[in-house]
Amino acid sequence: MGNVVQNQMKVSTKTLSDQVYGDLRDDIVHGHLPPGSKLKIEPLRERYKIGASPLREALSRLSADGFVSIRGQQGFKVMQMTRTDLKDVTNVRILIENEALTQSILSGDDHWEAGVVASFHSLSKLENAPGEKDTADHESRNFSFHSALLSANQSARLEQFYLTLYDQHKRYRNLARGANNPDRNIHEEHKALYEAVLQKDVKAATEANEFHIRKTAEIVILLIDDEWDN
């Protein structure tokens, strides 16, 4: 009986840790917990209404995933956003995502292609609609499109790395959303990627994907270049 109770407690703690991990990660990605801010246990316990043990476990996982830093007695902090980090995240995201994209194109079937077509159609409807775009809706459709492109990839590790890098890059992409860039046409970038994928042209698809990802990094660097130390 004692073992059953202990196992139930472990499962409960794990579930709570997963929940607060997701909440913390989301708040970091969207800037609700600003870069460099201290993550003190007691205020976080109040914020998320959770115990210290699952909270510390979640913070340790976020540190391993590159969203939180730990420095000796200084405790946990939200990872800083820097020019150097943006370039690194951009380069590694391209490396991982293009490998997953290549595998997906080579092994994708009709079901995969249908998913790509549907997600692009949904994204295009919003991008071509007049007026202001709902940011959350656009982000959701953008994620669905990029995920659909990679969905025929068979590597669980590539998918895991992609999701982490996507969110790390999203921290910077959120800054680019507020920039006025009349020379950039994101829909055309997505269209070029979409058409290359449907043609099963790996070279054109990976080049279009790299251009799309790097464009965001270039905009963010120009936008706040003077505010960054490195």
trRosetta pair geometry for C-beta under 8 A, 3 or more apart (Angstrom, degrees):
i j d omega theta_ij theta_ji phi_ij phi_ji
1 4 5.6 -53 -155 31 35 114
1 5 6.6 34 151 -17 67 103
2 5 5.8 -54 -152 35 33 110
2 6 6.3 32 152 -17 66 107
3 6 5.6 -55 -146 39 33 112
3 7 6.2 34 155 -20 66 106
4 7 5.8 -56 -149 36 29 111
4 8 6.4 29 153 -19 64 106
5 8 5.7 -55 -149 36 31 112
5 9 6.4 32 152 -20 64 105
6 9 5.6 -53 -150 34 32 113
6 10 6.5 34 151 -21 64 104
7 10 5.6 -51 -150 33 34 113
7 11 6.5 34 153 -18 65 103
8 11 5.7 -52 -148 36 33 111
8 12 6.2 34 152 -20 65 107
9 12 5.6 -53 -146 37 31 113
9 13 6.2 31 155 -18 65 106
10 13 5.8 -54 -146 38 29 110
10 14 6.2 31 153 -21 63 108
11 14 5.6 -56 -149 36 30 113
11 15 6.3 31 153 -21 65 106
12 15 5.8 -55 -150 34 30 111
12 16 6.4 26 154 -15 64 107
13 16 5.8 -57 -148 39 31 110
13 17 6.1 34 153 -22 66 108
13 53 6.2 -44 -145 113 121 121
13 54 5.3 -162 -166 -73 71 101
13 57 7.5 92 159 6 100 156
14 17 5.6 -55 -147 36 30 114
14 18 6.4 33 153 -21 64 104
14 54 7.9 -159 -78 -117 12 106
15 18 5.7 -51 -150 33 31 112
15 19 6.4 32 152 -20 63 106
16 19 5.6 -53 -149 35 33 114
16 20 6.3 20 159 -9 68 107
16 50 5.8 154 180 -145 113 115
16 51 7.1 35 142 34 154 95
16 54 4.0 -58 106 -119 106 174
17 20 6.3 -59 -142 43 28 100
17 21 6.0 37 154 -27 63 109
17 54 3.9 -135 -70 -155 72 89
17 55 7.9 -132 -113 -46 70 22
17 57 4.3 -36 -130 90 133 127
17 58 5.1 -170 -163 -57 72 87
17 61 7.6 109 165 -5 108 138
18 21 5.6 -54 -146 33 27 117
18 22 6.6 26 156 -17 62 105
18 58 7.9 -165 -66 -97 13 102
19 22 6.1 -60 -158 35 28 108
19 23 6.5 21 151 -14 65 109
19 50 7.6 180 88 -94 111 141
19 54 7.9 20 49 156 90 139
20 23 5.3 -52 -142 40 39 113
20 24 5.9 41 157 -20 70 106
20 48 5.1 80 -124 161 104 153
20 50 5.1 -90 -72 26 137 174
20 54 5.9 118 24 129 133 105
20 55 5.8 -73 135 -100 160 63
20 58 4.6 -111 97 -42 98 167
21 24 6.1 -57 -145 39 25 108
21 25 6.1 24 157 -19 62 111
21 57 7.9 -65 -62 109 109 82
21 58 3.9 -149 -74 -138 73 99
21 61 5.5 -15 -123 76 128 138
21 62 6.6 -172 -144 -52 81 95
22 25 5.8 -56 -143 38 27 111
22 26 6.2 28 158 -19 63 109
23 26 5.9 -57 -149 36 27 111
23 27 6.4 24 155 -16 63 109
23 48 5.8 136 99 -122 149 119
24 27 5.8 -59 -148 39 30 109
24 28 6.3 28 155 -19 66 107
24 33 7.3 -4 -158 2 69 154
24 39 8.0 53 -148 -140 124 137
24 44 7.8 18 -97 -152 114 124
24 48 7.5 -36 -59 -71 86 148
24 58 5.8 128 15 144 142 125
24 59 7.2 -109 177 -83 170 64
24 62 6.0 -78 113 -66 128 151
24 67 7.8 130 129 118 97 137
24 68 7.9 -7 151 -54 128 129
25 28 5.8 -56 -148 36 30 110
25 29 6.2 29 156 -20 65 108
25 62 6.2 -160 -78 -109 85 109
25 65 7.7 -13 -109 91 120 149
25 67 6.0 -49 -121 -146 76 179
25 167 6.7 0 172 172 109 154
26 29 5.8 -54 -143 36 29 110
26 30 6.2 5 164 1 64 113
26 32 7.9 15 118 25 71 127
27 30 6.3 -66 -139 50 25 96
27 32 4.0 -79 -157 67 82 117
27 33 4.7 66 131 -8 105 102
28 31 7.8 40 179 -66 27 24
28 32 7.6 -69 -52 52 23 76
28 33 5.1 -38 -86 63 62 112
28 62 7.3 130 -7 -162 158 134
28 67 5.0 96 112 -178 160 116
28 68 7.4 -102 -97 -62 156 82
28 78 5.5 -179 -127 -135 104 111
28 79 7.7 60 -172 30 131 87
28 171 7.3 -37 139 -96 78 120
29 67 7.7 -49 -57 -128 76 127
29 167 5.1 -72 -102 -170 133 94
29 170 5.3 16 -167 94 110 117
29 171 5.5 -112 -142 -73 53 79
29 174 7.6 133 156 -28 68 138
30 174 6.6 157 -131 -106 48 160
31 34 6.2 28 -166 -98 73 60
31 35 7.9 -37 -122 -22 77 79
31 171 7.3 129 -60 -147 81 78
31 174 6.3 -154 -20 111 119 150
33 37 5.7 -138 179 65 74 134
33 39 7.1 34 -169 -90 138 98
33 78 5.1 169 131 -73 102 141
34 37 4.7 97 64 -30 79 121
34 78 6.5 157 96 64 36 152
35 78 5.5 -130 -124 114 31 112
35 79 6.7 -48 -138 97 85 47
35 80 5.0 85 172 -134 110 41
35 81 4.4 -97 -92 -1 160 91
35 171 7.8 100 -69 178 110 132
36 77 6.1 -13 -158 174 33 120
36 78 6.2 -36 16 71 20 89
36 80 5.0 45 -65 -93 89 84
37 77 6.7 166 83 -155 31 77
37 78 5.0 28 47 16 79 118
38 74 7.9 -118 -117 167 105 84
38 75 6.5 55 -158 86 99 120
38 76 7.3 108 -167 85 58 60
38 77 5.6 -45 -103 -100 47 81
39 44 6.1 37 -176 -58 80 137
39 59 6.3 166 121 -122 142 126
39 68 6.5 -35 9 -137 155 121
39 75 7.0 -153 67 139 70 107
39 76 3.9 -51 65 103 113 109
39 77 6.2 -178 3 -97 90 23
39 78 6.5 117 -46 -43 109 71
40 43 5.0 65 76 22 101 104
40 44 6.5 177 85 -10 48 95
40 75 6.7 35 -97 140 61 160
40 76 7.9 -176 -67 55 28 92
41 44 5.8 -72 -149 43 26 109
41 45 6.2 32 157 -28 67 105
41 52 5.5 33 -177 -129 127 98
41 55 6.2 121 -142 109 82 138
41 56 7.0 -5 -110 -68 117 89
42 45 5.6 -48 -146 27 31 114
42 46 6.8 28 156 -14 62 102
43 46 5.7 -56 -154 37 36 110
43 47 6.2 37 150 -24 68 108
44 47 5.3 -51 -141 36 36 115
44 48 6.0 -1 170 11 70 109
44 50 7.9 -42 136 58 83 101
44 55 5.7 134 115 -160 122 136
45 48 6.9 -74 -138 53 20 83
45 49 7.6 65 168 -104 54 14
45 50 6.1 -124 -137 69 61 58
45 51 6.9 17 -132 -135 109 16
45 52 6.2 -32 -82 -72 127 68
45 55 6.2 -84 -81 -43 74 162
46 49 7.4 16 -167 -71 25 53
48 55 7.0 148 64 -102 135 109
50 54 5.8 -87 170 75 120 116
50 55 5.5 141 104 -60 113 100
51 54 5.8 82 67 21 88 93
51 55 6.7 -153 98 -8 44 100
52 55 5.5 -69 -148 42 30 117
52 56 6.1 30 160 -22 71 106
53 56 6.1 -53 -146 33 26 106
53 57 6.6 26 155 -17 61 107
54 57 5.4 -54 -147 38 37 116
54 58 6.2 40 154 -22 68 104
55 58 5.8 -54 -150 35 30 111
55 59 6.4 29 152 -18 64 106
56 59 5.6 -53 -146 37 33 112
56 60 6.4 36 154 -21 65 104
57 60 5.8 -54 -151 34 30 112
57 61 6.6 30 151 -17 63 105
58 61 5.7 -55 -151 36 33 112
58 62 6.3 32 151 -18 66 107
59 62 5.6 -53 -145 38 33 112
59 63 6.4 40 151 -25 63 102
59 68 5.7 -109 -164 123 73 169
59 70 7.9 105 145 -73 104 110
59 76 4.9 -57 -172 -104 133 159
60 63 5.5 -49 -151 30 33 116
60 64 6.7 33 150 -17 63 102
60 70 7.9 11 -109 -47 62 145
61 64 5.6 -53 -152 35 35 112
61 65 6.3 23 152 -11 66 111
62 65 5.6 -59 -143 45 34 107
62 67 4.4 -71 -175 68 93 109
62 68 4.1 62 113 3 107 119
63 66 7.8 60 179 -58 28 20
63 67 7.5 -92 -72 58 26 64
63 68 4.5 -66 -74 83 66 95
63 69 6.6 113 -128 -109 91 17
63 70 5.2 1 -124 -16 147 108
63 76 7.2 -108 -67 -125 114 100
65 164 5.3 -137 -160 -136 99 121
66 79 6.3 21 165 -65 59 166
66 164 7.0 94 37 170 113 115
66 168 6.0 -2 103 -96 124 135
67 78 7.3 -42 160 -147 72 68
67 79 5.6 -136 -173 5 24 120
67 167 7.6 -27 -81 119 122 118
67 168 7.2 -132 -80 -92 79 85
68 76 5.4 -9 180 -165 122 103
68 77 6.8 151 -161 76 71 37
68 78 6.3 -55 -108 -110 67 37
68 79 6.1 -113 -81 -34 14 86
69 76 7.3 144 76 -155 45 53
69 77 5.1 -21 60 64 94 92
69 78 7.8 20 16 109 85 13
69 79 5.3 116 -30 -94 95 69
69 80 7.6 -5 -11 -4 141 79
70 75 7.2 -72 -136 166 72 25
70 76 5.8 -28 -93 -96 78 63
70 77 7.9 167 -82 21 32 73
71 74 4.4 2 82 47 96 123
71 75 7.8 -11 54 46 67 29
71 77 7.3 -6 12 11 105 118
74 77 7.0 -19 133 -30 111 116
77 80 8.0 10 129 -42 119 77
79 85 7.6 156 154 -144 113 158
80 85 7.1 162 97 -13 77 152
81 85 6.4 -128 -149 71 40 134
81 86 7.1 51 -174 -55 82 98
81 171 6.1 -149 -96 135 124 123
81 172 6.6 160 -155 -80 122 84
82 85 4.5 94 54 8 83 102
82 86 6.9 -144 93 -7 44 86
82 228 5.8 127 -148 -157 60 115
82 229 7.1 -50 -131 57 108 77
82 230 5.2 5 -175 79 127 81
83 86 5.7 -54 -149 34 30 113
83 87 6.5 28 155 -16 64 105
83 221 6.1 76 -129 -121 98 97
83 225 7.3 55 -89 -129 128 66
83 228 4.6 123 -30 132 100 154
83 230 5.8 -143 47 125 99 39
84 87 6.0 -57 -152 36 30 109
84 88 6.3 28 152 -18 65 109
84 230 5.0 -12 -16 135 117 97
85 88 5.5 -57 -147 38 33 112
85 89 6.0 32 157 -18 69 107
86 89 5.9 -53 -142 39 28 108
86 90 6.1 30 156 -21 63 109
86 172 5.2 110 -119 -99 107 155
86 217 5.6 149 157 -140 106 97
86 220 6.3 -147 -149 96 152 134
86 221 6.8 -178 99 -68 149 92
87 90 5.7 -55 -146 36 28 114
87 91 6.3 26 157 -18 64 107
87 217 6.8 106 -93 -172 51 138
88 91 6.0 -56 -147 36 28 108
88 92 6.2 15 161 -9 65 111
89 92 6.2 -62 -142 43 26 103
89 93 5.9 29 159 -23 65 111
89 165 6.4 163 -164 -152 82 82
89 168 4.9 -143 -136 124 131 116
89 169 5.2 176 145 -78 119 75
89 172 7.2 155 77 1 143 135
90 93 5.9 -56 -143 35 24 110
90 94 6.5 25 158 -18 61 106
90 169 6.7 108 -85 -115 58 111
90 213 6.1 153 -153 146 84 104
90 214 6.3 93 179 -101 128 60
90 216 7.9 -174 -111 76 114 93
90 217 4.4 3 -89 -70 150 149
91 94 6.0 -58 -154 34 28 110
91 95 6.5 28 151 -20 63 108
92 95 5.4 -51 -148 35 36 116
92 96 6.2 27 158 -11 69 107
92 165 6.1 -141 107 -118 97 133
93 96 6.1 -60 -144 43 28 103
93 97 5.6 17 164 -11 68 118
93 162 7.8 90 -146 -135 74 58
93 165 4.1 170 -97 158 85 126
93 166 7.1 124 -136 -71 120 47
93 168 7.6 -157 -66 71 117 104
93 169 5.2 20 -65 -50 161 139
93 213 6.0 -164 103 -161 119 146
94 97 6.1 -59 -128 45 22 103
94 98 5.7 18 171 -16 62 115
94 209 7.3 148 -135 120 78 96
94 210 5.0 60 -144 -114 124 84
94 213 5.5 -172 -78 76 92 150
94 214 7.3 21 -72 -51 138 90
95 98 6.5 -62 -143 37 15 104
95 99 6.7 13 157 -16 55 110
96 99 6.0 -62 -155 34 28 110
96 100 6.4 21 153 -12 66 109
96 158 6.3 169 -171 -152 89 77
96 161 4.9 -128 -147 118 148 120
96 162 5.6 -166 132 -79 118 70
96 165 5.9 140 52 11 143 157
97 100 5.7 -56 -148 41 34 109
97 101 6.0 37 152 -23 68 108
97 146 7.8 -36 -149 -175 129 112
97 150 7.0 -87 -151 -81 74 135
97 162 5.7 107 -90 -124 75 103
97 165 7.3 -131 -43 91 100 136
97 166 8.0 105 -81 -71 122 90
97 209 6.4 -150 120 161 116 135
97 213 7.3 143 54 -60 149 150
98 101 5.3 -48 -138 38 34 115
98 102 6.2 42 157 -25 64 101
98 206 4.3 70 -147 -140 111 105
98 209 5.9 166 -89 85 84 136
98 210 6.6 8 -71 -59 132 95
99 102 5.8 -50 -149 31 29 113
99 103 6.6 25 154 -13 62 106
99 158 6.3 -128 100 -131 108 130
100 103 5.9 -56 -149 40 32 109
100 104 6.1 33 153 -23 65 110
100 150 4.5 19 137 -144 118 115
100 153 4.3 -26 -162 -86 79 166
100 155 6.9 -119 -106 53 86 110
100 158 4.5 161 -83 155 104 127
100 159 7.0 124 -127 -73 139 56
100 162 5.7 -19 -8 -65 163 139
101 104 5.6 -57 -145 37 30 114
101 105 6.3 31 157 -20 65 104
101 149 5.9 -8 -119 143 93 110
101 150 5.9 -65 -79 -91 60 82
101 153 7.6 -41 -57 -59 19 124
101 197 7.6 -92 -169 -104 103 109
101 202 7.9 142 121 -143 91 76
101 205 6.1 -160 154 133 125 118
101 206 6.1 157 88 -89 131 78
101 209 6.0 -144 -42 -38 172 167
102 105 6.0 -55 -149 34 27 108
102 106 6.4 19 157 -13 63 112
102 202 5.3 55 -126 -149 82 118
102 205 8.0 159 -83 85 57 120
102 206 6.4 9 -65 -67 95 125
103 106 5.9 -62 -147 41 29 109
103 107 6.1 -7 166 10 67 115
103 152 7.4 -163 121 104 73 80
103 153 4.4 79 90 -121 115 84
103 154 6.6 -114 159 19 129 78
103 155 6.8 50 90 0 172 107
103 158 7.4 105 33 67 146 173
104 107 6.6 -75 -138 52 22 87
104 108 5.5 43 163 -55 66 108
104 112 7.1 -173 -176 -173 90 143
104 149 6.3 105 106 149 154 56
104 150 5.1 -142 -49 -141 153 35
104 151 6.6 88 -136 49 127 39
104 152 4.0 116 -150 60 72 88
104 153 4.4 -50 -62 -45 89 80
105 108 5.9 -36 -129 6 21 119
105 152 7.6 144 -37 68 19 129
105 197 6.0 -129 -99 -144 106 72
105 200 5.6 142 179 -139 102 63
105 202 5.4 173 83 -89 151 82
105 205 6.2 156 -71 47 149 165
106 200 7.9 104 -87 -158 41 100
106 202 7.2 16 -55 -78 92 127
107 152 5.1 -177 90 151 88 110
107 153 7.5 122 51 -96 123 32
107 154 6.6 -22 86 -27 168 108
108 112 3.7 -124 -155 92 93 148
108 113 6.1 113 148 -51 118 76
108 116 7.8 21 -165 -24 149 132
108 152 3.7 -154 -89 -12 74 170
109 112 5.3 105 48 10 56 101
109 113 7.2 -109 110 -4 34 93
109 152 7.1 160 8 -120 66 129
110 113 5.5 -54 -146 37 34 113
110 114 6.3 39 154 -23 66 103
111 114 5.7 -51 -150 32 30 114
111 115 6.7 32 151 -19 61 104
112 115 5.7 -57 -156 34 33 113
112 116 6.6 34 149 -20 66 104
112 148 7.8 148 -169 179 67 75
112 151 6.0 -176 -133 84 93 100
112 152 4.2 9 -117 -62 154 118
113 116 5.5 -52 -150 34 36 113
113 117 6.3 36 152 -19 67 104
113 198 6.8 92 -146 -121 104 78
114 117 5.7 -52 -147 36 32 112
114 118 6.3 30 155 -18 65 108
115 118 5.8 -55 -144 38 30 110
115 119 6.2 24 160 -15 65 109
115 148 4.6 -160 136 -149 99 110
115 151 6.1 -44 104 52 151 151
116 119 6.1 -61 -145 40 26 105
116 120 6.2 22 158 -16 64 111
116 145 7.9 69 -149 -154 59 65
116 148 4.9 164 -91 136 52 114
116 149 6.0 81 -116 -87 106 56
116 194 7.1 157 164 -141 104 83
116 197 6.2 -139 -165 118 152 135
116 198 7.0 -176 111 -74 137 85
117 120 6.0 -61 -147 39 26 108
117 121 6.3 29 155 -22 63 108
117 198 7.6 74 -75 -94 89 123
118 121 5.7 -54 -149 34 29 113
118 122 6.5 28 154 -18 63 106
118 148 7.6 -159 65 -130 84 158
119 122 5.7 -52 -148 36 33 112
119 123 6.3 30 154 -16 65 107
119 141 7.4 161 -169 -167 76 70
119 144 4.7 -155 -139 130 114 95
119 145 4.4 168 142 -95 111 57
119 147 7.7 -150 -136 62 162 79
119 148 4.1 -179 10 -4 154 155
120 123 5.7 -56 -145 41 32 109
120 124 5.9 35 156 -23 67 109
120 145 5.7 93 -80 -129 56 111
120 148 7.8 -124 -32 78 75 143
120 190 6.9 166 -136 154 91 110
120 191 8.0 109 -167 -101 121 54
120 194 4.8 89 -120 -121 148 140
121 124 5.8 -55 -143 36 27 112
121 125 6.6 34 156 -26 61 102
122 125 6.0 -49 -153 25 28 113
122 126 7.2 18 153 -8 59 104
122 141 5.3 -147 124 -139 101 113
122 144 6.8 -20 80 90 137 140
122 145 7.6 -157 67 -65 96 95
123 126 6.1 -65 -160 39 34 105
123 127 6.1 24 152 -14 72 114
123 141 4.4 159 -94 149 72 111
123 142 6.3 103 -125 -81 122 48
123 144 7.3 -169 -57 70 104 99
123 145 4.7 -6 -35 -53 148 137
123 190 6.3 -120 122 172 137 159
124 127 5.6 -59 -137 43 33 107
124 128 5.7 15 168 -6 70 115
124 187 6.6 92 -125 -147 70 109
124 190 7.5 -161 -77 103 79 132
124 191 7.6 77 -100 -79 114 93
125 128 6.5 -66 -139 46 19 98
125 129 6.4 35 155 -44 58 105
126 129 5.6 -44 -148 10 31 119
126 133 6.1 83 167 -138 98 112
126 134 7.8 -82 -151 42 123 85
126 137 6.3 -166 -127 127 147 109
126 138 5.8 -173 139 -98 140 75
126 141 5.6 144 20 39 146 164
127 133 7.4 6 -102 -97 43 144
127 138 7.6 100 -75 -131 73 104
127 186 6.6 -129 -139 90 129 99
127 187 4.1 152 141 -85 138 109
127 190 7.2 178 -28 35 170 144
128 187 6.4 94 -61 -122 78 159
129 133 7.2 121 68 -96 106 85
133 137 7.2 -134 173 72 83 103
133 138 4.8 55 150 -56 126 132
134 137 3.9 52 88 19 114 116
134 138 6.3 167 83 -16 57 85
135 138 5.8 -58 -146 37 27 110
135 139 6.2 26 158 -18 65 108
135 177 6.4 68 -129 176 113 153
136 139 5.8 -55 -147 37 29 111
136 140 6.3 31 154 -21 63 107
137 140 5.7 -54 -149 35 30 113
137 141 6.4 22 156 -12 65 107
138 141 6.0 -59 -147 41 30 105
138 142 6.0 33 154 -23 66 110
139 142 5.5 -54 -143 37 29 115
139 143 6.3 30 157 -19 64 106
139 170 7.7 75 -149 -146 120 120
140 143 6.0 -55 -150 36 27 109
140 144 6.4 28 152 -20 62 107
141 144 5.5 -51 -145 36 34 114
141 145 6.4 37 154 -22 64 103
142 145 5.9 -55 -152 33 29 111
142 146 6.5 20 156 -10 65 107
143 146 6.1 -59 -145 42 31 104
143 147 5.9 28 158 -18 66 113
143 166 7.3 96 -125 168 94 140
144 147 5.8 -59 -142 41 26 110
144 148 6.1 31 157 -25 63 107
145 148 5.8 -54 -148 31 27 112
145 149 6.8 32 153 -23 61 102
145 190 6.7 2 149 -152 156 122
145 194 7.9 -55 -169 -82 117 106
146 149 5.7 -48 -155 26 34 116
146 150 6.9 13 155 -3 64 108
146 166 7.3 153 110 -122 144 130
147 150 6.1 -70 -153 46 34 99
147 151 6.2 58 149 -61 68 96
148 151 5.4 -31 -145 -9 34 124
149 193 7.3 -30 -106 151 151 114
149 197 5.9 -95 -135 -115 100 159
150 153 5.1 -26 179 3 76 125
150 158 7.9 -146 -175 128 122 111
150 159 7.1 152 135 -104 123 80
150 162 6.4 169 161 -165 170 171
153 158 5.8 -92 153 90 138 137
153 159 6.7 166 92 -62 118 91
155 158 3.8 67 92 8 120 111
155 159 6.6 172 97 -12 66 82
156 159 5.6 -56 -153 37 34 114
156 160 6.4 36 150 -22 67 105
157 160 5.5 -50 -146 35 35 112
157 161 6.3 32 156 -15 67 105
158 161 5.9 -56 -146 40 30 108
158 162 6.1 36 153 -25 65 108
159 162 5.5 -53 -145 34 29 115
159 163 6.5 30 157 -20 64 104
160 163 6.0 -54 -151 33 29 109
160 164 6.7 25 154 -14 62 107
161 164 5.8 -58 -151 39 33 110
161 165 6.1 25 156 -13 68 112
162 165 6.0 -63 -144 44 27 106
162 166 5.9 35 156 -28 65 108
163 166 5.6 -48 -142 30 28 116
163 167 6.7 22 159 -12 60 105
164 167 6.2 -62 -156 38 29 104
164 168 6.3 26 151 -17 66 109
165 168 5.4 -52 -141 39 35 112
165 169 6.0 33 158 -16 68 107
166 169 6.0 -59 -148 41 25 107
166 170 6.2 36 148 -32 62 107
167 170 5.1 -45 -143 27 34 122
167 171 7.3 52 154 -30 59 86
168 171 6.2 -37 -169 10 35 112
169 172 6.0 -60 -168 42 47 105
169 173 5.9 49 139 -26 76 110
169 213 7.2 -42 -160 -153 153 101
169 216 7.4 76 173 100 106 141
170 173 5.0 -52 -135 39 39 116
170 174 6.3 53 160 -31 67 95
171 174 6.3 -50 -162 20 24 113
171 175 7.9 22 141 -15 54 100
172 175 5.7 -49 -166 26 45 113
172 176 6.9 42 143 -19 70 103
172 216 7.0 113 114 142 103 106
172 217 6.9 26 132 -105 146 63
172 220 4.9 3 178 -116 101 171
173 176 5.4 -52 -152 34 43 114
173 177 6.9 58 149 -37 67 92
173 216 5.3 -16 -106 -173 85 140
173 220 7.6 -84 -84 -58 31 131
174 177 5.8 -36 -157 9 36 118
175 178 6.7 -64 -173 31 39 102
175 179 7.5 41 139 -29 66 106
175 220 5.1 81 86 -126 121 102
175 223 6.3 163 146 93 107 148
175 224 6.7 -61 178 -6 141 132
176 179 5.4 -51 -159 18 49 120
176 181 7.9 -8 -175 -16 90 138
176 216 5.2 -124 -8 -156 172 80
176 219 4.6 79 -132 99 111 124
176 220 5.0 -72 -64 -64 97 86
176 223 6.8 -165 -101 -16 59 152
179 219 5.6 172 74 171 158 113
179 220 7.8 -144 -24 -85 145 47
179 223 5.0 -93 -89 -97 132 130
181 184 4.1 13 128 18 121 117
181 219 5.8 -45 -75 -124 147 128
184 189 7.9 -11 -174 -28 87 127
184 215 6.5 136 -129 170 122 128
184 219 7.1 -18 -47 -78 157 134
185 188 4.0 40 110 14 117 115
185 189 6.8 159 96 -17 64 82
186 189 5.4 -52 -152 33 39 116
186 190 6.4 37 151 -17 69 103
186 212 8.0 84 -145 -144 70 96
187 190 5.7 -55 -150 39 34 110
187 191 6.1 37 150 -24 67 107
188 191 5.3 -49 -141 36 34 116
188 192 6.4 40 156 -23 65 100
189 192 6.0 -50 -150 31 29 110
189 193 6.7 26 151 -14 61 107
189 208 7.1 156 -169 -178 65 89
189 211 6.8 -148 -139 107 104 101
189 212 4.4 130 168 -104 122 96
189 215 6.8 -110 -105 27 152 155
190 193 5.7 -59 -152 40 33 112
190 194 6.0 37 151 -24 68 110
190 212 7.2 92 -70 -120 52 141
191 194 5.5 -53 -143 37 31 115
191 195 6.2 27 160 -17 66 107
192 195 6.2 -55 -145 37 26 107
192 196 6.4 24 157 -16 61 110
192 204 7.9 -123 168 165 87 98
192 208 4.4 -163 120 -135 103 130
192 211 7.8 -21 92 67 143 135
193 196 6.0 -61 -150 38 27 109
193 197 6.3 27 155 -20 64 109
193 205 6.2 77 -154 -147 64 68
193 208 4.2 -175 -82 123 67 125
193 209 5.6 92 -122 -70 120 69
193 212 6.1 -18 -50 -31 134 146
194 197 5.9 -61 -151 34 27 110
194 198 6.5 21 157 -14 65 107
195 198 5.9 -55 -146 38 32 108
195 199 6.3 25 156 -12 64 111
196 199 5.8 -64 -149 44 30 108
196 201 4.7 -91 -162 68 78 107
196 204 3.8 -149 -132 110 125 104
196 205 3.9 -178 119 -72 117 68
196 207 7.9 -151 -137 51 169 86
196 208 5.3 169 12 5 147 141
197 200 7.5 30 177 -77 35 33
197 201 7.8 -89 -64 46 18 70
197 205 4.9 96 -71 -116 66 130
199 204 7.2 4 73 61 126 138
201 204 4.0 14 122 31 124 114
201 205 5.8 147 87 -22 70 90
202 205 5.8 -61 -142 39 26 111
202 206 6.1 18 165 -13 66 110
203 206 6.4 -59 -144 39 23 102
203 207 6.3 20 158 -15 61 112
204 207 5.8 -60 -146 41 28 111
204 208 6.1 29 156 -20 65 109
205 208 5.8 -56 -146 37 28 109
205 209 6.3 27 155 -19 64 108
206 209 5.6 -51 -143 37 33 113
206 210 6.3 35 155 -20 64 104
207 210 5.8 -52 -146 36 30 110
207 211 6.4 33 154 -20 63 105
208 211 5.7 -52 -147 35 31 113
208 212 6.3 34 153 -22 63 108
209 212 5.7 -55 -149 34 30 115
209 213 6.4 23 157 -13 65 107
210 213 6.0 -59 -146 40 30 105
210 214 6.0 23 161 -13 67 113
211 214 6.1 -62 -142 43 25 106
211 215 6.2 35 158 -33 63 106
212 215 6.0 -52 -152 22 24 115
212 216 7.5 23 153 -16 56 100
213 216 6.2 -55 -165 28 35 110
213 217 7.0 30 146 -14 66 106
214 217 5.4 -56 -153 38 42 113
214 218 6.2 45 151 -24 72 104
215 218 5.7 -53 -150 34 32 113
215 219 6.5 32 153 -20 64 105
216 219 5.8 -56 -152 34 31 111
216 220 6.5 27 155 -16 66 107
217 220 5.9 -57 -148 37 31 108
217 221 6.3 31 156 -19 66 108
218 221 5.9 -57 -148 36 28 111
218 222 6.4 23 157 -13 64 109
219 222 6.0 -61 -151 40 29 107
219 223 6.0 34 152 -29 65 111
220 223 5.4 -55 -144 32 31 118
220 224 6.7 -27 177 28 65 98
221 224 7.6 -91 -146 56 18 65
221 225 5.5 48 166 -81 63 94
222 225 6.0 -14 -125 -29 22 117
224 227 4.5 -45 -180 36 93 120
224 228 6.4 91 123 -28 91 97
225 228 6.4 -68 -157 30 32 106
